[in-house]
Amino acid sequence: MRRTVVTLILAALLGAGCGGGVGESASTTADATGGTTAIPTPGLPFVYVSADGVATRVESAARIVTLSGDMTETIFALGLGPNVVAADLSSVYPEAAATLPKVGVEFMLSAEAVLAQAPTVVI
């Protein structure tokens, strides 16, 4: 089920990374260095209903915490790197990911460290 949730959230964010289409907008947000960066807005809100019927509504991708190096690299490749506020220890690429606050690694994640980042999306 976890892979399905990650896949669907990633699919929603993929639309943002491909940006530039009619009707898409860009928001401006402060990046980690204090500068402002125009970031594509994903097709939000997005509602994911899991196999057990639980609905999860994603309304913002402004503060992303990634929990694997692969997901971090993918999110950066989609152009949403400025939105990533923290990552796990395996997130070392691209170079900007290596400098992010760390929240643990794989099965040894710290819930407190994740929540301290006030994420809108955790992938």
VMD Tcl script that builds the backbone (N, CA, C; Angstrom):
set m [mol new atoms 369]
animate dup $m
set s [atomselect $m all]
$s set {name element resname resid chain x y z} {
  {N N MET 1 A 0.828 -1.184 0.000}
  {CA C MET 1 A 0.000 0.000 0.000}
  {C C MET 1 A 0.878 1.256 0.000}
  {N N ARG 2 A 2.006 1.222 0.716}
  {CA C ARG 2 A 2.876 2.385 0.791}
  {C C ARG 2 A 3.356 2.797 -0.594}
  {N N ARG 3 A 3.724 1.819 -1.419}
  {CA C ARG 3 A 4.194 2.139 -2.770}
  {C C ARG 3 A 3.074 2.775 -3.591}
  {N N THR 4 A 1.840 2.321 -3.386}
  {CA C THR 4 A 0.719 2.882 -4.119}
  {C C THR 4 A 0.511 4.343 -3.739}
  {N N VAL 5 A 0.575 4.657 -2.447}
  {CA C VAL 5 A 0.409 6.034 -1.984}
  {C C VAL 5 A 1.511 6.907 -2.560}
  {N N VAL 6 A 2.745 6.439 -2.468}
  {CA C VAL 6 A 3.881 7.204 -2.983}
  {C C VAL 6 A 3.729 7.397 -4.483}
  {N N THR 7 A 3.331 6.376 -5.205}
  {CA C THR 7 A 3.170 6.453 -6.646}
  {C C THR 7 A 2.122 7.488 -7.022}
  {N N LEU 8 A 0.992 7.492 -6.327}
  {CA C LEU 8 A -0.066 8.436 -6.658}
  {C C LEU 8 A 0.309 9.871 -6.296}
  {N N ILE 9 A 0.955 10.064 -5.171}
  {CA C ILE 9 A 1.386 11.416 -4.818}
  {C C ILE 9 A 2.447 11.890 -5.802}
  {N N LEU 10 A 3.356 11.006 -6.171}
  {CA C LEU 10 A 4.383 11.347 -7.139}
  {C C LEU 10 A 3.753 11.687 -8.487}
  {N N ALA 11 A 2.707 10.966 -8.858}
  {CA C ALA 11 A 2.002 11.258 -10.113}
  {C C ALA 11 A 1.393 12.656 -10.072}
  {N N ALA 12 A 0.836 13.031 -8.921}
  {CA C ALA 12 A 0.260 14.370 -8.784}
  {C C ALA 12 A 1.347 15.429 -8.911}
  {N N LEU 13 A 2.500 15.174 -8.309}
  {CA C LEU 13 A 3.597 16.129 -8.380}
  {C C LEU 13 A 4.238 16.147 -9.757}
  {N N LEU 14 A 4.173 15.021 -10.479}
  {CA C LEU 14 A 4.734 14.945 -11.819}
  {C C LEU 14 A 4.081 15.975 -12.721}
  {N N GLY 15 A 2.787 16.161 -12.568}
  {CA C GLY 15 A 2.081 17.171 -13.345}
  {C C GLY 15 A 2.676 18.546 -13.131}
  {N N ALA 16 A 3.148 18.806 -11.929}
  {CA C ALA 16 A 3.760 20.095 -11.619}
  {C C ALA 16 A 5.106 20.229 -12.312}
  {N N GLY 17 A 5.867 19.159 -12.304}
  {CA C GLY 17 A 7.203 19.206 -12.888}
  {C C GLY 17 A 7.179 19.388 -14.393}
  {N N CYS 18 A 6.113 18.930 -15.021}
  {CA C CYS 18 A 6.001 19.062 -16.465}
  {C C CYS 18 A 5.505 20.440 -16.854}
  {N N GLY 19 A 4.925 21.177 -15.926}
  {CA C GLY 19 A 4.427 22.550 -16.025}
  {C C GLY 19 A 4.402 23.181 -17.398}
  {N N GLY 20 A 3.930 24.417 -17.431}
  {CA C GLY 20 A 3.942 25.195 -18.651}
  {C C GLY 20 A 2.666 25.098 -19.450}
  {N N GLY 21 A 1.722 24.269 -19.052}
  {CA C GLY 21 A 0.491 24.111 -19.798}
  {C C GLY 21 A -0.494 25.225 -19.523}
  {N N VAL 22 A -1.534 25.284 -20.334}
  {CA C VAL 22 A -2.579 26.276 -20.164}
  {C C VAL 22 A -3.274 26.054 -18.835}
  {N N GLY 23 A -3.517 27.115 -18.124}
  {CA C GLY 23 A -4.243 27.021 -16.865}
  {C C GLY 23 A -3.360 26.718 -15.674}
  {N N GLU 24 A -2.088 26.446 -15.897}
  {CA C GLU 24 A -1.196 26.181 -14.783}
  {C C GLU 24 A -0.658 27.501 -14.280}
  {N N SER 25 A -0.453 27.578 -12.985}
  {CA C SER 25 A 0.069 28.810 -12.409}
  {C C SER 25 A 1.346 28.501 -11.659}
  {N N ALA 26 A 2.054 29.541 -11.316}
  {CA C ALA 26 A 3.264 29.380 -10.511}
  {C C ALA 26 A 3.089 30.197 -9.247}
  {N N SER 27 A 3.522 29.647 -8.133}
  {CA C SER 27 A 3.476 30.393 -6.892}
  {C C SER 27 A 4.891 30.841 -6.580}
  {N N THR 28 A 5.004 31.842 -5.746}
  {CA C THR 28 A 6.311 32.316 -5.341}
  {C C THR 28 A 6.479 31.989 -3.877}
  {N N THR 29 A 7.610 31.416 -3.528}
  {CA C THR 29 A 7.861 31.023 -2.159}
  {C C THR 29 A 9.301 31.323 -1.798}
  {N N ALA 30 A 9.562 31.448 -0.519}
  {CA C ALA 30 A 10.939 31.669 -0.076}
  {C C ALA 30 A 11.660 30.336 -0.037}
  {N N ASP 31 A 12.867 30.290 -0.617}
  {CA C ASP 31 A 13.632 29.053 -0.552}
  {C C ASP 31 A 14.488 29.040 0.710}
  {N N ALA 32 A 15.268 27.993 0.903}
  {CA C ALA 32 A 16.040 27.815 2.124}
  {C C ALA 32 A 17.057 28.927 2.350}
  {N N THR 33 A 17.475 29.599 1.294}
  {CA C THR 33 A 18.464 30.662 1.447}
  {C C THR 33 A 17.819 32.020 1.649}
  {N N GLY 34 A 16.497 32.084 1.644}
  {CA C GLY 34 A 15.799 33.342 1.854}
  {C C GLY 34 A 15.404 34.032 0.566}
  {N N GLY 35 A 15.880 33.547 -0.572}
  {CA C GLY 35 A 15.500 34.118 -1.857}
  {C C GLY 35 A 14.105 33.653 -2.232}
  {N N THR 36 A 13.539 34.225 -3.261}
  {CA C THR 36 A 12.239 33.761 -3.724}
  {C C THR 36 A 12.393 33.067 -5.056}
  {N N THR 37 A 11.618 32.040 -5.240}
  {CA C THR 37 A 11.699 31.220 -6.426}
  {C C THR 37 A 10.290 30.921 -6.916}
  {N N ALA 38 A 10.045 31.050 -8.212}
  {CA C ALA 38 A 8.753 30.678 -8.773}
  {C C ALA 38 A 8.719 29.167 -8.896}
  {N N ILE 39 A 7.691 28.559 -8.335}
  {CA C ILE 39 A 7.589 27.108 -8.312}
  {C C ILE 39 A 6.281 26.705 -8.982}
  {N N PRO 40 A 6.316 25.721 -9.879}
  {CA C PRO 40 A 5.082 25.289 -10.516}
  {C C PRO 40 A 4.108 24.723 -9.484}
  {N N THR 41 A 2.843 25.025 -9.664}
  {CA C THR 41 A 1.824 24.541 -8.747}
  {C C THR 41 A 1.234 23.250 -9.305}
  {N N PRO 42 A 1.350 22.146 -8.562}
  {CA C PRO 42 A 0.778 20.882 -9.027}
  {C C PRO 42 A -0.733 20.977 -9.167}
  {N N GLY 43 A -1.329 19.995 -9.827}
  {CA C GLY 43 A -2.774 19.939 -9.968}
  {C C GLY 43 A -3.414 19.645 -8.624}
  {N N LEU 44 A -3.488 20.654 -7.804}
  {CA C LEU 44 A -4.003 20.487 -6.449}
  {C C LEU 44 A -5.299 21.262 -6.289}
  {N N PRO 45 A -6.161 20.876 -5.400}
  {CA C PRO 45 A -6.020 19.764 -4.462}
  {C C PRO 45 A -6.155 18.417 -5.169}
  {N N PHE 46 A -5.519 17.440 -4.575}
  {CA C PHE 46 A -5.518 16.078 -5.091}
  {C C PHE 46 A -5.994 15.157 -3.976}
  {N N VAL 47 A -6.977 14.313 -4.278}
  {CA C VAL 47 A -7.483 13.379 -3.276}
  {C C VAL 47 A -7.099 11.971 -3.690}
  {N N TYR 48 A -6.417 11.285 -2.793}
  {CA C TYR 48 A -6.034 9.897 -3.008}
  {C C TYR 48 A -6.862 9.030 -2.080}
  {N N VAL 49 A -7.506 8.011 -2.637}
  {CA C VAL 49 A -8.273 7.064 -1.830}
  {C C VAL 49 A -7.531 5.739 -1.869}
  {N N SER 50 A -7.091 5.280 -0.694}
  {CA C SER 50 A -6.324 4.040 -0.610}
  {C C SER 50 A -7.225 2.824 -0.761}
  {N N ALA 51 A -6.617 1.669 -0.859}
  {CA C ALA 51 A -7.364 0.426 -1.024}
  {C C ALA 51 A -8.310 0.163 0.139}
  {N N ASP 52 A -7.970 0.677 1.328}
  {CA C ASP 52 A -8.841 0.470 2.482}
  {C C ASP 52 A -9.888 1.568 2.632}
  {N N GLY 53 A -10.000 2.436 1.620}
  {CA C GLY 53 A -11.053 3.444 1.603}
  {C C GLY 53 A -10.727 4.745 2.313}
  {N N VAL 54 A -9.518 4.898 2.817}
  {CA C VAL 54 A -9.140 6.128 3.509}
  {C C VAL 54 A -8.753 7.178 2.463}
  {N N ALA 55 A -9.402 8.333 2.534}
  {CA C ALA 55 A -9.116 9.413 1.593}
  {C C ALA 55 A -8.117 10.386 2.205}
  {N N THR 56 A -7.116 10.745 1.414}
  {CA C THR 56 A -6.122 11.714 1.831}
  {C C THR 56 A -6.141 12.857 0.837}
  {N N ARG 57 A -6.327 14.067 1.329}
  {CA C ARG 57 A -6.397 15.246 0.465}
  {C C ARG 57 A -5.077 16.022 0.562}
  {N N VAL 58 A -4.405 16.178 -0.563}
  {CA C VAL 58 A -3.174 16.956 -0.634}
  {C C VAL 58 A -3.550 18.314 -1.207}
  {N N GLU 59 A -3.380 19.361 -0.392}
  {CA C GLU 59 A -3.779 20.693 -0.824}
  {C C GLU 59 A -2.609 21.595 -1.170}
  {N N SER 60 A -1.405 21.236 -0.735}
  {CA C SER 60 A -0.245 22.077 -0.993}
  {C C SER 60 A 1.010 21.213 -1.085}
  {N N ALA 61 A 1.890 21.598 -1.981}
  {CA C ALA 61 A 3.200 20.943 -2.094}
  {C C ALA 61 A 4.291 21.959 -1.790}
  {N N ALA 62 A 3.958 22.926 -0.944}
  {CA C ALA 62 A 4.893 24.007 -0.637}
  {C C ALA 62 A 6.033 23.556 0.265}
  {N N ARG 63 A 5.795 22.560 1.131}
  {CA C ARG 63 A 6.829 22.083 2.065}
  {C C ARG 63 A 6.866 20.563 1.996}
  {N N ILE 64 A 7.836 20.042 1.262}
  {CA C ILE 64 A 7.941 18.603 1.032}
  {C C ILE 64 A 9.059 18.023 1.885}
  {N N VAL 65 A 8.787 16.901 2.550}
  {CA C VAL 65 A 9.808 16.122 3.239}
  {C C VAL 65 A 9.894 14.792 2.501}
  {N N THR 66 A 11.087 14.428 2.044}
  {CA C THR 66 A 11.271 13.168 1.325}
  {C C THR 66 A 11.942 12.152 2.235}
  {N N LEU 67 A 11.510 10.899 2.104}
  {CA C LEU 67 A 11.996 9.846 2.994}
  {C C LEU 67 A 12.845 8.801 2.291}
  {N N SER 68 A 13.344 9.115 1.102}
  {CA C SER 68 A 14.288 8.225 0.421}
  {C C SER 68 A 15.091 9.039 -0.579}
  {N N GLY 69 A 16.304 8.600 -0.814}
  {CA C GLY 69 A 17.168 9.288 -1.769}
  {C C GLY 69 A 16.590 9.305 -3.167}
  {N N ASP 70 A 15.954 8.196 -3.561}
  {CA C ASP 70 A 15.354 8.118 -4.893}
  {C C ASP 70 A 14.245 9.144 -5.059}
  {N N MET 71 A 13.392 9.269 -4.038}
  {CA C MET 71 A 12.289 10.232 -4.109}
  {C C MET 71 A 12.817 11.659 -4.115}
  {N N THR 72 A 13.857 11.906 -3.339}
  {CA C THR 72 A 14.448 13.242 -3.304}
  {C C THR 72 A 14.971 13.622 -4.685}
  {N N GLU 73 A 15.708 12.716 -5.299}
  {CA C GLU 73 A 16.259 12.978 -6.632}
  {C C GLU 73 A 15.144 13.223 -7.639}
  {N N THR 74 A 14.073 12.447 -7.559}
  {CA C THR 74 A 12.950 12.600 -8.476}
  {C C THR 74 A 12.256 13.944 -8.279}
  {N N ILE 75 A 12.017 14.321 -7.029}
  {CA C ILE 75 A 11.352 15.593 -6.742}
  {C C ILE 75 A 12.195 16.758 -7.267}
  {N N PHE 76 A 13.510 16.698 -7.077}
  {CA C PHE 76 A 14.387 17.744 -7.610}
  {C C PHE 76 A 14.338 17.754 -9.135}
  {N N ALA 77 A 14.339 16.572 -9.759}
  {CA C ALA 77 A 14.299 16.481 -11.221}
  {C C ALA 77 A 13.001 17.057 -11.783}
  {N N LEU 78 A 11.931 17.001 -11.003}
  {CA C LEU 78 A 10.647 17.560 -11.438}
  {C C LEU 78 A 10.590 19.078 -11.279}
  {N N GLY 79 A 11.643 19.651 -10.727}
  {CA C GLY 79 A 11.672 21.097 -10.555}
  {C C GLY 79 A 11.099 21.583 -9.237}
  {N N LEU 80 A 10.809 20.660 -8.337}
  {CA C LEU 80 A 10.232 21.033 -7.050}
  {C C LEU 80 A 11.262 21.052 -5.930}
  {N N GLY 81 A 12.541 21.057 -6.265}
  {CA C GLY 81 A 13.603 21.081 -5.275}
  {C C GLY 81 A 13.486 22.202 -4.256}
  {N N PRO 82 A 13.132 23.426 -4.685}
  {CA C PRO 82 A 12.999 24.512 -3.708}
  {C C PRO 82 A 11.916 24.256 -2.655}
  {N N ASN 83 A 11.007 23.326 -2.935}
  {CA C ASN 83 A 9.933 23.013 -1.990}
  {C C ASN 83 A 10.362 21.988 -0.941}
  {N N VAL 84 A 11.469 21.292 -1.176}
  {CA C VAL 84 A 11.918 20.257 -0.241}
  {C C VAL 84 A 12.576 20.935 0.956}
  {N N VAL 85 A 12.006 20.701 2.145}
  {CA C VAL 85 A 12.500 21.356 3.358}
  {C C VAL 85 A 13.328 20.418 4.235}
  {N N ALA 86 A 13.255 19.109 4.011}
  {CA C ALA 86 A 14.029 18.131 4.770}
  {C C ALA 86 A 14.002 16.807 4.017}
  {N N ALA 87 A 14.972 15.956 4.344}
  {CA C ALA 87 A 15.068 14.661 3.666}
  {C C ALA 87 A 15.705 13.642 4.604}
  {N N ASP 88 A 15.714 12.392 4.169}
  {CA C ASP 88 A 16.365 11.355 4.981}
  {C C ASP 88 A 17.867 11.349 4.695}
  {N N LEU 89 A 18.594 10.566 5.469}
  {CA C LEU 89 A 20.055 10.536 5.349}
  {C C LEU 89 A 20.558 10.020 4.008}
  {N N SER 90 A 19.748 9.226 3.301}
  {CA C SER 90 A 20.193 8.688 2.014}
  {C C SER 90 A 20.069 9.717 0.891}
  {N N SER 91 A 19.525 10.877 1.174}
  {CA C SER 91 A 19.349 11.921 0.163}
  {C C SER 91 A 20.613 12.765 0.066}
  {N N VAL 92 A 21.496 12.376 -0.852}
  {CA C VAL 92 A 22.766 13.074 -1.019}
  {C C VAL 92 A 22.922 13.675 -2.414}
  {N N TYR 93 A 21.968 13.430 -3.287}
  {CA C TYR 93 A 22.015 13.964 -4.645}
  {C C TYR 93 A 20.648 14.485 -5.009}
  {N N PRO 94 A 20.551 15.626 -5.656}
  {CA C PRO 94 A 21.614 16.534 -6.046}
  {C C PRO 94 A 22.273 17.186 -4.830}
  {N N GLU 95 A 23.312 17.957 -5.084}
  {CA C GLU 95 A 24.103 18.539 -3.999}
  {C C GLU 95 A 23.243 19.342 -3.020}
  {N N ALA 96 A 22.221 20.021 -3.507}
  {CA C ALA 96 A 21.347 20.809 -2.634}
  {C C ALA 96 A 20.643 19.922 -1.607}
  {N N ALA 97 A 20.388 18.679 -1.955}
  {CA C ALA 97 A 19.715 17.759 -1.035}
  {C C ALA 97 A 20.619 17.381 0.129}
  {N N ALA 98 A 21.910 17.356 -0.098}
  {CA C ALA 98 A 22.855 16.969 0.954}
  {C C ALA 98 A 22.883 17.983 2.085}
  {N N THR 99 A 22.497 19.213 1.807}
  {CA C THR 99 A 22.543 20.261 2.822}
  {C C THR 99 A 21.229 20.436 3.571}
  {N N LEU 100 A 20.202 19.684 3.184}
  {CA C LEU 100 A 18.894 19.791 3.844}
  {C C LEU 100 A 18.935 19.213 5.253}
  {N N PRO 101 A 18.058 19.677 6.144}
  {CA C PRO 101 A 17.929 19.039 7.456}
  {C C PRO 101 A 17.568 17.564 7.272}
  {N N LYS 102 A 18.093 16.701 8.116}
  {CA C LYS 102 A 17.853 15.256 8.004}
  {C C LYS 102 A 16.860 14.793 9.066}
  {N N VAL 103 A 16.018 13.823 8.674}
  {CA C VAL 103 A 14.947 13.331 9.555}
  {C C VAL 103 A 15.120 11.867 9.932}
  {N N GLY 104 A 16.275 11.291 9.675}
  {CA C GLY 104 A 16.512 9.873 9.956}
  {C C GLY 104 A 16.780 9.150 8.661}
  {N N VAL 105 A 16.670 7.839 8.709}
  {CA C VAL 105 A 16.914 7.039 7.517}
  {C C VAL 105 A 15.973 5.838 7.507}
  {N N GLU 106 A 15.386 5.568 6.363}
  {CA C GLU 106 A 14.488 4.448 6.118}
  {C C GLU 106 A 13.619 4.069 7.310}
  {N N PHE 107 A 13.932 2.953 7.970}
  {CA C PHE 107 A 13.075 2.460 9.054}
  {C C PHE 107 A 13.424 3.069 10.406}
  {N N MET 108 A 14.336 4.013 10.415}
  {CA C MET 108 A 14.722 4.673 11.657}
  {C C MET 108 A 14.468 6.168 11.535}
  {N N LEU 109 A 13.257 6.501 11.108}
  {CA C LEU 109 A 12.871 7.897 10.945}
  {C C LEU 109 A 12.403 8.463 12.273}
  {N N SER 110 A 12.569 9.756 12.435}
  {CA C SER 110 A 12.110 10.435 13.633}
  {C C SER 110 A 10.849 11.226 13.302}
  {N N ALA 111 A 9.728 10.817 13.877}
  {CA C ALA 111 A 8.465 11.525 13.633}
  {C C ALA 111 A 8.585 12.981 14.065}
  {N N GLU 112 A 9.265 13.213 15.174}
  {CA C GLU 112 A 9.418 14.574 15.670}
  {C C GLU 112 A 10.195 15.434 14.671}
  {N N ALA 113 A 11.249 14.877 14.078}
  {CA C ALA 113 A 12.050 15.619 13.116}
  {C C ALA 113 A 11.237 15.942 11.864}
  {N N VAL 114 A 10.401 15.000 11.435}
  {CA C VAL 114 A 9.551 15.241 10.264}
  {C C VAL 114 A 8.539 16.333 10.590}
  {N N LEU 115 A 7.824 16.192 11.691}
  {CA C LEU 115 A 6.783 17.153 12.056}
  {C C LEU 115 A 7.343 18.538 12.352}
  {N N ALA 116 A 8.576 18.611 12.829}
  {CA C ALA 116 A 9.194 19.908 13.115}
  {C C ALA 116 A 9.351 20.753 11.861}
  {N N GLN 117 A 9.360 20.114 10.699}
  {CA C GLN 117 A 9.510 20.829 9.438}
  {C C GLN 117 A 8.178 21.389 8.916}
  {N N ALA 118 A 7.065 21.094 9.602}
  {CA C ALA 118 A 5.724 21.538 9.188}
  {C C ALA 118 A 5.453 21.203 7.724}
  {N N PRO 119 A 5.623 19.928 7.340}
  {CA C PRO 119 A 5.455 19.561 5.930}
  {C C PRO 119 A 3.999 19.607 5.481}
  {N N THR 120 A 3.806 19.910 4.198}
  {CA C THR 120 A 2.483 19.777 3.605}
  {C C THR 120 A 2.364 18.446 2.870}
  {N N VAL 121 A 3.512 17.882 2.478}
  {CA C VAL 121 A 3.560 16.575 1.823}
  {C C VAL 121 A 4.779 15.822 2.343}
  {N N VAL 122 A 4.597 14.550 2.692}
  {CA C VAL 122 A 5.701 13.671 3.068}
  {C C VAL 122 A 5.701 12.526 2.066}
  {N N ILE 123 A 6.818 12.365 1.367}
  {CA C ILE 123 A 6.910 11.314 0.345}
  {C C ILE 123 A 8.027 10.366 0.741}
}
mol reanalyze $m
mol bondsrecalc $m
mol representation Tube
mol addrep $m
